[in-house]
Amino acid sequence: MTTPNKYSRRIFLKRAGLASIAVAGGTSMLAGCASGGGGGKDTVSGGGKDKTADNPFGVDAADPLSVVIFNGGYGDEYAKFHESLYKKQFSDAKISHKAITDIRQQMQPLFNAGNPPDVLDNAGAEAMPISTLADTGQLTDLTELFDADAIGQEGTPIRDTLNPVAIESAEYAGKPMVLNYALQVYGLWYDRALFDEKGWEPAETWEDFLALCEDIKGAGMAPMAHQGKYPYYIQQVLMDLAVKHGGPEVAYAIDSLEPGAWKHESMKMAAEALLEIKSKGYMLEGTEGLDHIQSQTRWNEHKAAFIPCGSWLENEQKEIAPAGFETTVAPTPLLDGAALPFDCTRVEAAEAFVVPAKAANQAGGLEYLRTMVSKEGAAEFTKLTAAPTIVNGATDGLDLTPGASSAIALIDSGGEDNWNYYYAIWYSPMDPKIQSAVAELAAGRLTADEFCAEAQKVADETASDTATQKRTRP
Amino acid sequence: MQHGRYRFIAGFLAAPLTLYVFFVIWPFVQAFHYSLTDWTGVSPEFGYVGLANFQNLLNDSLFLTALRNNAVLLVGLPLVTVLLALFFAFLLNVGGSSRSAGVRGIRGNGFYKLAFFLPQVLSVPVIAVIWSVIMDPTSTGLANSVLGFVGSGPSDWLADPNLALYCVLWVLIWGSVGFYLVLFNAAMSSIPRDIFEAALIDGAGRASTFFRVTMPLLWDTIQTSWVYLAILALDVYALVAVMTAGPGGPNNSTQVISLQIAQNGFQFGRAGYASAMGVVLFFFTLVIAVVMLRITRRERIEY
């Protein structure tokens, strides 16, 4: 009886071992089944009709168009509207609409097999690495799109109708590759109604900010909470403090992986400011271990006055925020001797729309993006999602929520002074390492100098890594 | 006759073997192949880089941190889980009142088994969410409320870099003990009662019954459990990804290999490098399983 028993157990163990590895390491292996042959081409696929003012890419209505939308915070209603605009022009076109959340799992095999959709909204937690897609020639050059006339504005190329951050964020190796559609505004968010009731006003200088925090603390509320489980959020405060003090060159140096970029005097001052908030007890107790939902809910419950976030916050907390809660953004205060004015901030273009290089109908994909950046298309997006787009003036005359209108006001007041950073997208392996150091700083476990040294070490490692494609900013 | 029999067996084996080769062996071969390339994972093109990926692993501080954390789990998880499961299973089987005649389990045996087994029917992310709510770092969190009740200050739990890995370890143990308790319980009930009763008549106490009778007779089951738990400790992806900050924990204190594989393979566009990590993990698992089985080999006792 012993032998068979022993055998079955062995086999069981082997299976168990293999199964476990398949779970741990095998996902990448399974995904790798389909790395078929490649091969690029020079001309845009699809189209072939005469290029006219109404049809600058020569789209053939007989070509079907496939659109894949990330069905996240913005939903996919806006995409259905854009599709209806496309349909209006090409009434014969068959459009396949797919709204998914697991972009990478579903799209990776299609890209590998050379069979991607014509338009992809590469966004969300499961997005594909965009810089890798751009570097490996998987994306269509959007120069033709940006040079084309904007719909309804003959003689005005699309690039002139967009917020400059859209052009800047589109570029990979000198060519526009990505249409980042939504504008995200970062800042410190508060409840306008509460502040009115208490007679508080967001502070412009660091000194006033500390005094305000003391007031808030005296009222039995934590001055600030943050989504500690994801250090990205508190990092926005750190970066904004540093860049507004030292000017946009601080962000340029960081993005260009310049030696000593993280040891800049302004970064050190910003790190010290963050430490001061922590050491003076202005952070909500235990906020370092809360995720975005837990911390933002506590903020909605008035357990904390400020929370750092992007302009999606109002929409995200829609179901949780009590009636009368007026989500409003304030710029981060200025450190002494700041180079930039108070009312500017980090404005990021996000929600990356691409036309894959191997799409069957690239012309249709480009035309679809052109309808998206029409005034009509952009206004509908903001109406449906309460988020501003890269299209200038598309929100004029819209009736907006307090959060959206304060965010748009900040985009406008910041103007040319609004800034952005790109290292986290350009050098994705660097991102979690920096975030980890920021979390240690925000928890008061690193000094400002230690933080700068640690972040610089990560940047230097990235700079000397041969597998990383380096990029620079002006 | 013999010939026909082999054909008969082969007929039965063909389908499962084909599936096994295609879905298990083939992906392994591919992973070994990709570990020698700079494949991004999102493009059909790649180049061969030899053993460069493995060389880079040696200098990857995050990977080494992950390795160390996996090692802590590798020691802690099987040890504590097996000991706890054995102890509870022993109580359930032979821990009953000694005044009654013979050997029996404690009262409510079935209820305890059910209670301990419950975590096994929950999926890992559910367990992770439940425990991250319990370990809420604010003073109103459940665990902190208990601490406050006994007069101790609030703890940061998963947000504390010195504690986070042990919190994960605890949740792993909590989730595993039930299954092994039931496993050991089944193995113990197959040990003939008269052996225990003979030991009792010979004057053996609870402790010596456990160490001299129960343990040796359960050795095979314990050995199997040990290896299986070791394999579990080398994974823990879901738990760490859902439960810990980052994910990867404060100061990477809960960083594990599987997390690094997922990040490199999917977020960073470095599928070749991630495959190399997968290959390393494969050999680790293999070596650990073999070593565990060798050094714990004992003589079998037939009954």
Interface residues (C-beta under 8 A of the other chain):
Chain A: T2 R9 F12 L13 A16 G17 L18 S20 I21 A22 V23 A24 G25 G26 T27 S28 M29 L30 A31 G32 C33 S35 G36 G37 G38 R104 Q108 F111 N112 A113 G114 E126 M128 P129 S131 T132 L133 T136 G137 Q138 G228 K229 Y230 P231 L284 E285 G286 T287 E288 G289 L290 D291 Q294 R298 S428 P429 P432 K433 Q435 S436 A439 E440 A443 R445 A467
Chain B: V24 W26 P27 F28 Q30 A31 Y34 D38 W39 T40 G41 V42 S43 P44 E45 F46 N56 L62 S132 M135 D136 P137 T138 S139 G141 N144 P154 D156 W157 L158 A159 P161 D220 T224 V227 Y228 I231 L232 L234 D235 Y237 T244 A245 G246 G248 P250 N251 N252 I257 S258 I261 A262 Q263 N264 G265 F266 Q267 F268 G269 R270 A271 Y273 A274 S275 M277 G278 V279 L281 F282 T285 L286 A289 L293 R300 E302
